[in-house]
Amino acid sequence: MMIVISWYAKIPRNFLTSLSLRACMCGRYTMFAKPSDVQQRFRATMSAEVERKLSTPRYNIAPTQEVPIITSREYGRTVEIARWGLIPSWSRDASLAYKLINARAETLHEKPSFKDAFRKRRCLVVANGFYEWKNLSDHTSTLLSHPPPKKQPIYVQLKGGGLFGMAGLWEEWNNPATGDVVTTCTIITTQPNELIATVHHRMAVVLTPEGEDVWLHQHESLESLRNLLKPLPSEVFEMYPVSTRVNAINADDASMIEPIALSELAASAACASSKQRSLFS
């Protein structure tokens, strides 16, 4: 089980917000399924403590927060809790976590931060959907009396909704200052499919149920694993614009994933602009 650690409390909120709004992918996501649905979908067990934590729906998960992952142990699949942002076991401090929320599929096998975990500690990061930010063209702004923000949040999910597993890696790190054992994770990204490419140049690796089995199997060849790290086809997904309230790290409710129309972007922008002035000050 994850131990809460003191370094997280020292991270400025404006740093966390700017981190997840940069060019990384995936930088925010949702997980609001019931614990029993997670268990059934991924054929995994969970402790009472994990079940308690998953009982709170999450609509705006940000880096360094606790997230559910699926691991494969000698006793079967387990739902565990990890901090989002990988800290390699050899790291002297936790500072790398801020930079390692994502791992590029193309270089997993060679990067010191990831190559050992790629071989031995793979996981699924459980999600209902994820956010990306689209750069709006100038002609869109001219349609509105109050132009929208330069980046519009877009919510991406499976068609019809539902749970999915993003390919991830996990590590256990011994905090030298406290002696605590800290579980952390990262989400693997790859080239986007045609749909996601209209928004961003990277996308999270979403696995099929069959791909999940291979990914979690302890004795797969590296070639078989690397063959999984490709984008699912565009027709699997749907996406739509949502309120810029997602930019605020402390906003977390079901309204975050409600679709908004183009005419609503101006109001959304006005709401967000005052928040962003304080977030990035």
C-alpha positions in Angstrom: 0.0 0.0 0.0 1.2 3.5 -0.7 2.7 5.5 2.1 2.0 9.3 2.0 5.3 11.1 1.9 6.3 14.6 2.9 7.9 15.8 -0.3 4.5 16.0 -2.1 3.2 18.5 0.4 6.1 20.9 -0.5 5.3 21.0 -4.2 3.7 24.4 -5.2 0.3 24.0 -6.8 1.1 26.3 -9.6 4.1 24.0 -10.5 1.8 21.0 -10.6 -0.7 22.8 -12.8 1.9 24.1 -15.3 3.6 20.6 -15.4 0.4 18.9 -16.5 -0.5 21.6 -19.0 2.8 21.4 -20.8 3.6 19.3 -23.9 3.4 16.0 -22.0 0.8 13.4 -22.7 -1.0 12.1 -20.7 -1.1 15.0 -18.1 -4.6 14.7 -16.6 -7.1 11.9 -16.6 -10.2 10.5 -14.9 -11.1 7.3 -12.9 -14.6 7.3 -11.5 -15.6 3.7 -11.8 -16.8 1.7 -8.8 -14.2 -0.5 -7.1 -16.3 -3.6 -7.9 -16.3 -2.6 -11.6 -12.5 -2.2 -11.6 -12.1 -5.6 -10.0 -14.4 -7.2 -12.6 -13.0 -5.5 -15.6 -9.3 -6.3 -14.8 -9.9 -9.6 -13.0 -8.0 -8.3 -10.0 -8.2 -8.3 -6.2 -7.9 -5.3 -3.9 -7.4 -4.6 -0.2 -10.0 -2.9 1.9 -7.8 0.2 2.1 -7.5 0.4 -1.7 -11.3 -0.1 -2.1 -11.8 2.8 0.3 -9.6 5.1 -1.7 -11.3 4.1 -5.0 -14.7 4.8 -3.5 -14.2 8.5 -4.3 -14.7 9.2 -8.0 -11.9 11.2 -9.6 -12.5 13.6 -12.5 -9.2 15.5 -12.6 -6.3 13.4 -11.6 -3.0 15.3 -11.7 0.7 14.3 -11.5 2.1 13.3 -8.1 -1.4 12.3 -6.9 -2.3 8.7 -5.8 -3.7 6.6 -8.7 -4.9 3.0 -9.0 -2.6 0.6 -11.0 -3.0 -3.1 -11.8 0.1 -5.3 -11.1 0.7 -9.0 -11.7 2.2 -10.7 -8.6 2.9 -14.3 -7.9 -0.5 -14.6 -6.4 -2.4 -12.9 -9.3 -3.5 -9.5 -10.4 -3.8 -6.9 -7.7 -5.2 -3.3 -7.7 -2.6 -1.1 -5.9 -2.1 2.5 -5.2 0.9 4.4 -6.5 2.0 8.0 -6.9 1.9 9.3 -10.4 5.5 10.2 -11.4 8.2 7.5 -11.4 11.1 7.6 -9.0 13.7 5.1 -10.1 14.9 2.8 -7.3 18.4 4.2 -7.7 17.4 7.8 -7.3 18.8 9.8 -4.4 15.7 12.0 -4.0 12.2 12.4 -5.4 12.9 15.2 -7.8 12.8 13.0 -10.9 9.1 12.2 -10.2 8.1 15.6 -11.6 9.8 14.8 -15.0 8.8 11.2 -15.3 5.0 11.2 -15.4 5.2 9.9 -18.9 7.7 7.5 -20.7 8.2 7.4 -24.4 7.5 4.0 -25.9 10.3 4.4 -28.4 13.1 4.6 -25.8 11.9 2.5 -22.9 14.4 -0.2 -23.5 17.4 2.2 -23.3 16.6 5.0 -20.9 18.2 4.3 -17.4 15.0 5.6 -15.7 12.8 3.0 -17.4 14.7 0.0 -18.9 14.7 -2.1 -15.7 11.0 -1.4 -14.9 10.2 -2.2 -18.6 11.6 -5.6 -18.1 10.3 -6.4 -14.7 7.7 -4.0 -13.3 5.0 -3.3 -15.8 1.5 -2.3 -14.8 -1.9 -0.9 -16.1 -2.9 2.6 -15.1 -6.7 2.4 -14.7 -8.7 5.2 -16.4 -12.1 6.2 -17.7 -10.7 8.9 -20.0 -8.0 11.5 -20.3 -7.7 15.2 -21.1 -5.6 16.9 -23.8 -5.3 20.6 -24.6 -5.8 21.8 -28.2 -4.3 25.0 -29.6 -7.1 27.0 -31.0 -6.7 28.7 -34.4 -7.0 32.5 -34.7 -10.2 32.3 -36.8 -12.0 30.6 -33.9 -11.2 33.5 -31.6 -12.7 36.0 -34.0 -16.1 34.3 -33.7 -16.5 35.2 -30.1 -16.7 38.6 -28.4 -14.6 37.1 -25.5 -12.0 34.9 -27.2 -11.4 31.5 -25.6 -8.1 30.5 -24.0 -5.3 29.7 -26.3 -5.6 26.0 -25.3 -9.0 24.3 -25.1 -9.3 21.2 -22.9 -10.5 18.1 -24.8 -11.8 15.0 -23.1 -11.0 11.6 -24.7 -12.7 8.4 -23.9 -13.6 5.0 -25.4 -16.7 5.2 -27.6 -19.6 4.7 -25.3 -17.4 5.2 -22.2 -16.0 2.4 -20.1 -12.8 1.5 -18.3 -9.5 1.0 -20.0 -5.9 0.3 -19.0 -3.0 2.5 -20.1 0.4 0.8 -20.3 2.5 1.8 -17.4 5.6 1.1 -15.3 6.0 1.0 -11.6 8.8 1.3 -9.1 9.5 1.0 -5.3 11.8 3.7 -4.0 13.3 3.8 -0.5 13.1 7.4 0.8 16.5 7.9 2.6 15.1 10.7 4.7 12.3 8.7 6.3 12.9 5.1 5.4 9.5 4.8 3.8 9.0 2.6 0.8 7.3 4.6 -1.9 5.4 3.1 -4.9 5.4 5.3 -8.0 4.3 4.9 -11.6 4.5 6.4 -15.1 2.2 6.3 -18.2 3.7 5.2 -21.5 3.0 7.4 -24.6 3.4 6.7 -28.3 2.6 8.3 -31.7 -1.0 9.4 -31.9 -3.7 7.9 -34.1 -5.4 10.2 -36.7 -8.0 11.4 -34.2 -5.7 12.3 -31.4 -3.2 13.8 -33.8 -5.7 16.7 -34.4 -5.1 17.6 -30.8 -1.6 16.5 -29.8 1.5 14.9 -31.2 1.6 12.1 -28.5 -1.0 9.8 -26.9 -1.2 7.4 -24.0 -0.8 3.7 -24.9 -4.2 2.3 -24.4 -4.2 -1.5 -24.5 -6.8 -4.0 -25.6 -7.9 -6.6 -23.0 -5.7 -9.1 -24.9 -2.8 -6.7 -24.9 -3.2 -6.2 -21.2 -2.7 -9.9 -20.6 0.5 -9.8 -22.6 1.7 -6.6 -20.9 1.3 -8.0 -17.4 2.8 -11.5 -18.2 6.1 -11.7 -16.4 8.0 -13.7 -19.1 7.2 -12.0 -22.4 10.0 -11.1 -24.8 10.9 -7.4 -25.2 9.9 -7.6 -28.8 6.4 -8.8 -28.0 6.1 -6.0 -25.4 7.3 -3.3 -27.8 4.8 -4.5 -30.4 2.0 -3.5 -28.0 3.1 0.1 -27.7 1.2 1.4 -30.7 -1.9 3.6 -30.9 -5.3 2.0 -31.0 -7.3 3.0 -34.1 -9.2 6.3 -34.1 -12.6 4.6 -34.3 -12.1 3.2 -30.8 -12.2 6.7 -29.3 -14.5 9.8 -29.1 -13.5 13.2 -27.9 -15.2 16.6 -27.2 -14.4 20.0 -25.6 -14.9 20.5 -21.9 -14.7 23.4 -19.5 -11.4 25.0 -18.7 -12.2 24.4 -15.0 -10.0 21.3 -15.5 -7.0 23.7 -15.6 -7.5 24.2 -11.8 -5.8 21.4 -10.0 -8.3 21.5 -7.1 -11.4 21.2 -9.3 -12.7 17.6 -9.3 -16.3 16.8 -10.0 -18.5 15.2 -12.6 -19.1 18.5 -14.4 -15.5 18.4 -15.6 -16.4 15.9 -18.3 -19.6 17.5 -19.5 -19.4 18.5 -23.2 -19.5 22.2 -24.0 -20.6 23.9 -27.3 -18.5 26.4 -29.1 -20.8 29.2 -27.9 -19.9 28.3 -24.3 -16.2 28.6 -24.8 -16.2 32.4 -24.0 -17.9 31.9 -20.7 -15.6 29.0 -19.9 -12.6 31.2 -20.8 -13.8 34.1 -18.6 -14.1 31.7 -15.6 -10.7 30.2 -16.2 -8.8 33.4 -16.9 -9.0 34.7 -13.3 -7.9 31.3 -11.9 -5.0 31.0 -14.3 -3.7 34.5 -13.3 -3.3 33.2 -9.7 -2.1 29.7 -10.8 0.8 31.0 -12.9 1.7 34.1 -10.8 
